[in-house]
Amino acid sequence: MGFQEGQEIIDLLPKRIERLAELANNLWWSWDEDGRQVFRSLDYELWRASGHNPVKQLRDIDPAKLDVAAKDPAFIELYDSVISKFDSYMSRQKKDWCGKQVPNDFDGQVAYFSAEYAIHNSLPIYAGGLGVLAGDICKQSSDIGLPLVAVGFMYPQGYFHQHISAEGWQEEVYQQLDFSEAPISPCAWPQGCGPLIAVPLADRQIFLQVWQVRVGRVNLYLLDTNISDNRQEDRGLSARLYTADQEERLRQLIVLGVGGVRALRELRIKPMVWHANEDHTAFMMLERLREECAKGTPLKEAVEKVRQKTVFTTHTPVAAGQHIFPYQLMDRYSRNFWESLGIDREIFLKLGDYSGLDAEKFSLTAFSLRLAGQANAVSKLHGSVARKMWSGLYPGKPIEEIPILSITNGVHSPSWRAAEISKLFEKQIENVASPGEYEELFWKYANDIPDDQFWAVHQLMKNRLIRAIQDRAQLRLVRDGVSTQQVLAMGALLDPYALTIAFTRRFAQYKRPYLILSDSERLKKIVTDPLRPVQIIFGGKSHPADYASKELLKFVYNAALDRRFQGRIAFVEDYDMNLARDLVRGVDVWLNTPRRLQEACGTSGMKASMNGVVNLSVRDGWWDEAYNGLNGWAIDGFKGGNPEDEDKSDADTLYNLLENEIVPLYYEHDRKGIPHHWIQVAKEAIKTINPVFNACRMMKEYVERMYTPVVFPESTYSNPLIEKEHF
């Protein structure tokens, strides 16, 4: 809220429940079951119609319902309980893990910069896994009491909504976000009325306003260029996520990095640690370097000061994933910076160079590694790949000593694990001394949960997922008049009793969604077996400028239209956080088939396993370290060769696993319909994934291995790059 409409909502609320507005405007409710329940109970139909967005719900609700709720003893009891829980959460910072472990160390803040954040569907400023990770980092930092402040972009048009044409082509639909319906507010400036943040762009300045999002105890600040002080072409700079135009993209990244630093300065925030999430945020380091030089600090000393406080996380295991710009663009937009550093063009451009890079190109990843004192990859396997990939920046240093650490990603358990799964365990341990949910012992109680209860919960979530997909298909039929064939392709015939596989993620060539479709006759026999049917749910978006990916999506969608598969293959449009949450809880098998060494981590499979959904994946990214032979299946055995050989080998392994192990095991039921051996695999997944691949473990590692060495510089390793530069 924060607009005039927000004040009107507060005025409409009966005094007895007036703090509903405050609660709605803090995304804490998005991962707290009780926090969501208070809004569900207020008006369930409106809660559903709003997309589970309490800000919109409160704006649209009938005032008479508010008056009734304020006098309803049952609602008041729930409301008081939730408000008490919220107040306790917001005030206990020093009592949480970070406050106990490092009470005197982090008296400043960690400034976390990311190009996107996925926290809840009501704030659609994300495209995929990078944003989900950033959102989970904000939530988990709030949970453990880490004083983190986050910086990103306010994309009023977000990424895009996806429709698929009758021919299978992706159509991008952009919708302007109604700020009065989103959990955002104008930034609360310490000096009252906030300033406009000025950022130099080539021959002019661009001005930013700042929005604030409350994520529990973490503040997320979002930069917005859509203000009247800017030229018309500049006002739309922050409108959309990941523009395909290279020059516009460079301008966005400059605004994010430079504008983000300047916004924090105006907010009088003095971070102790600056954490750059991927090379999108590289200009944050450049602006801080400029600040140091402007104070009169010699360049070499200024570089070291920036490095000492900077953490850089790389997510890119292939060179094509970097941001690489031609010198022509860098000259146009970075001259304002390198001239102020007191260095010439050649020395500046060398910061973005490395052996093997095309001539007259500037790599933001190479630049970031040079300006960061601490760097990490996002899985153990990715760490090995990254150290080899960037070994040219560390000449003469053995690969194993290259200072790029590995901190495997984790996911925010309360956001992704179904409440029903948590309740199963809480019921099981209610009469014993309870370990914490992040301890391995807690999850060992999975073995004691009766199989029939476990299966009943899974079937409940599976039915919920099927209903949600069918509701989406029906909505498209009623609203847009799509054909019956399209409705069937969207999942109208999905069966809650069939073995259900999901392949839902960003569409990209290296993820190989085509692999399971590569032998249509073999697949047809698997999915149409009358006694042991299998169904496959696809979903995901192609980048608007990635035509190869769009062709791939069309290929998959046409498989969903193919009558030979009898409606057993579905493509669900507009894959988003709401659908992702239902999928990772409700399917039986989570399929992931990336080309080896091209997926840095991957976190969707973690969310699935947390809910007892079994992974079937290539041993890449996180699955290489998580798979133990009992908690899922690995597509393994390829010994090397060209991509065509890899595809053929992996497809054959995939089909063999389905035909000989996975499908038979799923349909091995007792007389009550309980697949006990399948449940053993699902329980093993829960036991092994929950205590390890969670954001709590991840953030504790960041604090202990990355942030603490920054706070205590004497423990930071010496970055060998500083010895090789010509400063």
N, C-alpha and C positions, 0 to 999 in steps of 0.2 A: 504494500500500500504506500503510504508516504505522500500520495497525491491528495488533492481536495476530496476525491472520492473515498480515500482511505479514512479521512477524518469523518466523512459522512457515515461510513460504516460504524466507526467507533461511537458516534452519536446515536445511531440506531440501536446499538446493543443495550439491552437492559443492564443496569449497573451490576446486578448480581453475577452476570457472565461477561462483563466487558473485556476481560483479558483474553477472550477468544481471538480478538484482533491481534494482540501481541503474539499469541501462540501461532496463529496462521502465518505471521510474517517472520517466523524463525523456522528454517527447514529442519529443525530437530524432529518435528513430528513425522518427517518423511522416513525416518528409520526407527521410530519408537512406536510399537504396536498400540500402546495405550493412547499416545498422542493422536494417532489416526482414528482410533475408536471413538474419541469424543466428537469428531466431525462426522463420522459415519452415523452415530446415534442422533446427531442433530437433525439430519435430513438425508437418509440413505440414497434416495433416488437422485437428489441434487448432487450429492457427493459423486455418484457414478457419472452423471451428466457433465460434471465439471472436469472430468478427467482426474479425479482425486486431488483437486486443487482447492484448498480451503479458502484462499483469498477470493477466487471467483465464486465459490459457494456462498460466502458471506455477503458478497456484493449482490447476488441474485436471489437470496432467500427471502421468503415472505416474512415481514416483521412480526406477523402474528405467531409464526412458529417459534421465533425467538422468545416471545413473551411466554408461550406455553413451556418452552424448555426451561426458562428461568424459574418456573414454579413447579417443575417436575422433580420430586425428591430423588428419583433414580438418576436422572441426568445430572442433578446438582452434586450427587455423591461422586459420580464419575468425573465431573468437571473439577471438583475440589481436589480429588486424588491426582489428576493429571497436572493441575497447576502446582500442587505441592511437589510432585516429581520433577517438573520442569524447573522450579525454583531451586530445588536441591541440586539438580544437575548443573545449573548455570553458576552456582556459588561454590562448588567444591573443587575448584581447580587445584589448589595446593594439596588436596587429599588424594588426587589421582596419581597414576604411575609417574608421570614426569615430575610432579611436585615432590614426590617422595624420593625419586632416584637422583634428581639433579636440582635440588631446591635453590641453590645459590648460583647455578651456572647460567641458566637461561633467564636472566633478568631483562633481556631484550626480546626481540622476536625473530622468528624465521620468516623471511619474505619468500613466498613461493610463487613463481611466475609460470603460467601455462597458457597456451593459445585457446584452450577450450576446457569447459567444466561440465560434467554430467552429474547433476545432483538429484534432479527430479524432472519429470516431464513438464511440469508447469514453468520451467525455465529452460527452453530448448536451445541451448548455446553449445551444442556438442555434436560431433560427427561419429565418434566411435570409441575404441578402447582407450586412447590417450586421454580423452575427456572423462571417461568413467574412472580411470585411475586417479586423475586429479581430483575428482569429486570425492572418491573414497579416501584420499589422503586428507582432504579437509575434514571430513566426518571423523576419521580416526584420530586426527590431531586434537579435535575437540574432545573426543572420548578419553584420551589419555592425559589431557591437560597440557598439551604442547602449545606454547604461545605462538601460533602461526597466523600470518596474515597472507591472503592470497590475492593475486592480481591477474586479470584477464580482460577480455573484450566483451562488451555488451553488443551482441549481434541481434538487432531487432527483427531480422528476418531469419535468424538461425541458420540451419543447414538447408533442409528443404523437406517437404512432405512428398511422398512417393506414390504415384499412380502408375499402373502398368496397362498399356494399351492392349487392345484385342490381339494385336500382332506381337506383343511381348516387349515393346519398347518402353523403357523407363521414361516417365514424364515427371519433371520437377515442378512442384507447386510451392511457391513462396508465399508465406503469410506474415503480415506485419504483427509483431507481438503487441498486444494491448497491455501496456505497462500497469494499468490499473487492475489487471487480473493476475499479475505475477507477484511472487514474494520478493519484491525489490523495493528499495527506497532511494531517494536522493541521498547522496553521501552526507553523513553527519560530520561537518568540519569542526575542528576545535575552535576556530575563530568566528564561528557563526556562519555567515554567508560565505559559501565556498568560492574559490577562485576558478577561473578557467585555466587549464593547463596548456601551455604553449609548447609545441614541438616543431623544430625546423625541418622543413621538407624541401630540399633543393632551393628554389628562389623565393620561398614564402614560408609562413608559419601556419600550422594547423592547430586548432583549439579543441580541447577535450572537456567534456563534463564527466563526472564520476558518479556511478551508482553503487549502492551498497546492498549486499546480500548477507543475511545472518545465517550461518551454518552452525547451529549450536553456539559454541563459544568462539568460533572462528569467523572473522569478517572477510568476505570476498568483495574486492573492489573491481568494478567493471568500467572500462573506458568506452566513451561514446563520442563519435565525431559529428553526430546529427544535431548541430546547433546552428543558429542563424549567423553567428560570427564567421562561419566557414563558407568558402565557395560551394556552389551546388555540387560540383564533382567531388569535393572533399567530404561533404556531408554524408555521402553514401559509402565512405571508405570502410566503416565498421559494420555495414549492413549485413554482409553475408560471410559465413565461415568458409575459408579455403577457396578464395577466388582463383580462377584458372589463369588470369592475366598476371604475368611474372612481375611487371612493374608495380601493379597495384598490390601484389603480394608483398613485395619489398617495402612498400610504403606502410602497409599494415604492420609488418614486423618492427619497423622503426618506431612507429607510434606505440606499439605494445611495450617495447623495451624501454625506450626513452621516456615516453609518457608515464609508464608505470613507476619508474624511479622518481620522477618529478611529482607525481601524485602522492607517493609515500612521504616525500620531503614536506609537502604542504600539509599533510596529515600529522606531521611532527613525529612520525614513526622512524625509529633508528634501529634497523635490523642488525642483529649480530651475525646472521647467516643469510646469504642470498642463494636460493635454490632455483636453478634454471631447468625446467622440464622440457627437454629436447631443444634443438637448435632454433626453434621458433623464437626463443626469448633471448637470443644472443646479444641484441642491442642493449639489453639491461646492463651487461658488463661494459660495453663501450661507453655508455653514458656515465657510469661510475668512474671509469678511467678518465673521462673528460673532466669530471668534477675534481678528481685528485690533481690533475695537471693545472686546473684553474686556480687551485690553492697555492701553486708554486712548487708542488712536489716534483722532483726530477722523474722523468718518464720511467726509468727502470724501477725506481722505488714505488712509483704509482702502480705499475703493473703488479708488483709483488703484493701491494696492499689489497688490490682487487682480488688477486688469486687467493690470498689468505682467508677471505670471507666468502668464497664462491664454491658452490656445489653444482655439478652439472650431471644430469642423467641423460644418457643416450638410449634411444629406443630403436635405432635404425641399424639392422645387420647387413644392409646392402647399400652400396654407394648411390644407387638411384633414388634412395629415400631421403637423401640430404637436400637441404636448401643450397643450391649453387647458383650464383648470379654472375653474369658477365661483367667485366671491368667497366664497360660503358655505363651500366646502371649504377655500379658502386661509385663511380666517379661523380655521377649526377647527384646522388643522395648522401654520400658519406663524406664529401669534402668538408662540410660544416664541422665534422667531428675530427678528422685527422689533422686539419689545419690547426684546430684548437689544441691538439696534442703536441704541437711543435715538432712534428715529424714530416718527412716528405711522403709522397704518394707511394713510392716503391716499398718503403718500410711498412706502411700500413697494409698494403695489399699482400705482403708476405705473411701477415698474420692468418690469412685465409687460404694459404697455399699448402700443398703437400705433394710428395712424389706420386706421380700417376694421374694427377688432376689435369684436365685439359687446359691448354694454354689460355691465359687471360680469363680465368674463372676464379671465383672467390667462394670458398666453402664455409658456411656458418658453423658446421660441426667442428672443422679444424680450428676455426677461430675460438669457438667455445672451449675446446680442450686446452688451448693455449692460455686462456684467461681464467681457467678454473683450477683451484688448488686441490679439489677433490672431484673425482669423476667415477661414475658407476654405470654398469650395464644392468639389465633387469631380469636375468636368470643366470645360472651357472654356465650353461651352454653358450648363451649370448655373450657372457664375459670372455670366454675363450675366443669367440668369433671377433669381438670388438678389439681385443688386444692384438690379434693378427692383422685385422683390418687397418688399425691405426699405428702399427709398428713403425711406419716411416716417419712419424713425428718424434720418435724416440730412438734415433740412430745409435747403434752399438749396444742397445739394452736388450737382454734376453726377453723373449716373449712373455715368460711367466712373471717377469718383474715389472712389466709395463703397468703403470699405476692407474688402471681402470678396474675397480673392484666389481664384485657381483652382489647385488641385493635383489633377490627374486621378488617380483611383485606379489602382492596379496590383495584380497578383496575385503571390503567392509562387511563382515558377517551379518550384523543386524539389518543391513539393507537388502541382502540377497538371500539369506536363509529363511525359509518359510517359518512362520511362528508355530505352525503345527509340528514341525520337526523339533524345534526347541522345546515345545511342551512335552513331547514324548520323552525327552531326556530328563526334563525337570521332574516329571512324574516318576521316572525310574529311580531317581536319586534322592527323592524327598525325605526318605528315612535314614539316609546315611550322611556322613560328613562330606559336604559338597566341595570338590575342587573347582577352580575357576574354569569358565568355558574355553579359555585359551590353553588349558593344560591337557596333555595327552590322556591323563587318567579319566577326565570327564567323559571323553568320547569312547573309552573302552566299555562303558556301560551299554553301548549299542548292542552288544551280544546278548544282553539280558532283556531287551525289548521283545515281547512276543511277536513272532512273525506276522500273525494275523493283524495285530494293531499297526505294525509298520506298513503292511501292504494296504490297509484301509486308508491310511493317511496319504500314501502315494497315489492311490486311485482317486481320492478326493481332489488332489492337486491336478491330476491328469484330466479329470472331467472338467475342472475349472478352466484349464487351458483350452480344451476342445470347444467349450461354450464361448470363450472369448474370441477364438478364431472364427467360429461360425457367426457370431454377432457382427464381426467386422465385415464378413462377406455379405451378410444380409443388409448391412448399412449401405454398402456400395451398390447393391441391387436397387434398394429403395431410393437412395439419394441421387445416384448417377445413371441408373438405368443400364448397367452393364449387362452383357449377355449371360444366359444361363451357363454357357461353357466357361466363361470367366469366373462366375461364382463357384463352380465346381473346382476350378484351378486354384481358387483362394482357400480351399479347405472345407467346403460345405459337406463333403462326404466323409470326413475324418471319423474314425471309429475309436472310442475310448478303450476298447478291449484289445485293439491290435498293438503289436510291438511298434513303438513310435520312436523314430530317429529324427534328430534335428541337426540341420546344417544352417545356422543363422549367424551371420557376421558380415562385416564390410566385404563387398564383392571386389576381389582383386585376383589377377592371374595366378599369383604365387600361392593363393589359398586353395586353388584347384577344386572348386565346387563341382566341376564336371567329372571328377574321378569316379564317383559312385554311379554315374550315368553312362560310363564309357562302353559298357557291354549291355545294350538294351535288352537283348534276349535273355541273358543270364539274370539281369535285374528283374525282368518281368516275372520270371518263375519264382523269384524270392518274394516279391511284394503281393502277387496274386494267389499265392497258395491258399486254398479255401480253408484248410485246417490250421495253418500257422501264418496268418497274414502279417505283412509288414507295411508300414506307411512312413513316408519321409516328408518332413516339413522343411522347406527352404525359406530363407528371408534374408534381406540385406540390401544395402544401397550401393550403387556405383557412383564414383565421383562424376559430377556433371560433365567434365571434360575428358573423361577416360572412356573413349569409344570402344576400345578392346574389351574393357570390363562390361560395358553395356551390351556388347554382342554376346558375351558369356552369360549375362543375366537373361537375355532373350532365349538363349539355348536352354537354360534351366527352366524358364517359364513355359517354353514349348513342350518340354517333357511333362509338365503339369497338365497341359492341354491334351496330351496324347491319350486317346481312349484305351489304348492297349494296357495302360497301367491302372485302369478301372478306378480312377480317383484316389489312388494310393499315394500320389505325389502331389504336394501342394506348395504353392509359393504365396507367402503371406506378405502383403504390401506394407510399406511404411513401418519397417522394423524400428521399434523405439524402446525406451526403458520399461514402459509398462508391459509390453509384449515380452521383452527379454526376461523380466522377472517371472512371468508365468511359464515361459519355456524352460528356464533352468530348474524350475521346480516340478514341472509336469510331464516332461518327456521321459522316455526310458533310457535312451542312448544319446550321448552328445558326441557328434562326429566332427573331427577336425583333421584336415588333410593338407597341411601346408607343404610346400617344397622344402626339403631339409635345409636347415641353417638360414632360413629366410623369415622365420617368425621369432622375434626377440623373446617373447614370453607367452602372451595369450592368457587372458584371465577368465574368459567365459566358462571354460571347462572347470575351473576352480569352483565357480558359483554352482555349477551343475552337481559336482561331486559332493559339495556341502549338503545338498538336498537328497543325496542317495541316487542321483542320476549317474549312470555309468559312462565313463569316457571310452571312446574308441578313437585313437589318435595316432598320428605319426609321432615318433619320439623326437620332438623338437620343442624348443622353448621350455616351459615349466614341466611338461609331461615327461621330459627326459629324466628329471630328478624326482618326480612324484610317483611314477609307475613302479610297482613292486611285484607285478606278476599275479596279484590277487585282487587288486582294486579297480580293474578295468581291462582293456585290451590295447595292445600296441601294434601299430602297423610298422613292422620292422623287417629286417633281413636284406634290404637293398644294399648291395656292396659297391655301388659306384657305376657310373656310365653317363650317357647323355640323358637329357630330360625325357625323351620319348621312352627310353628304357626304364627310367624311374617311374614314369606314369604307368607303364604296363605292369611292372613288378608290384607296385603298390596297389593297383586296382585288383590284381589277382589275389593278393594277400587279403585285401578288404572283403572281396566276395567269399573267399574261403572261410574267413572268420565268421561272416554272417551265416553262411550255409551250414558249417560244421560245428560251431561253438555257440554263437550268440543266440540265434533263433531257436535252436533246440533247447538251450538252457532256459530261455524265457518261458517257453511253453511246457516245461517240465513241472506240472502242477500236481498237488495232492488232490484228494477228493473234494476239498473245499475250495479249490482253485488258487491255492497259495503256492507260488514258485519258490520253495525254500532255498534252493541252491542259488538262484538269482539274487535273492535277498541277502545271502551271505556276501556276494560281491558288492552289492549296494551298501551294506553296513561297513564293509572294509573300506570303501571309498570315503564314507563319512568319518570313520575312525582315523584315517591317515591324512585326509586333506584338511579337515577343520582345524586341528591344532597347529598346523604349519603354514598353510597358504592363506593366511588372513592378514589384513592390513595392520592389525595390532603388532604382530611379529615384525612386519615390514617397517613400520614407523619406529619401533624400538631399535631396529638395526640402523635406521637412518640417524637416530639420535646418538647411538653409541659409536657407530663406525664413521659417520660423515659429519654430523653437526658438532659433536664434542671436540674432535680435532680442530675444528674451525674456532670454537670458543677458546680452546687452549692451543694456540699456534705452535707451542713447543712440541706438541705431539703429532703435528702434521708432517707427512712425508715431504721431502724436498722434490718439487716438480722439476724434472730434468730439462724441461723445455726452456726454462729461463736462462740456462747456461748456454743455449745454442742460438738465441736470438741476437739481432744486431742493434740493441738499444744502447 
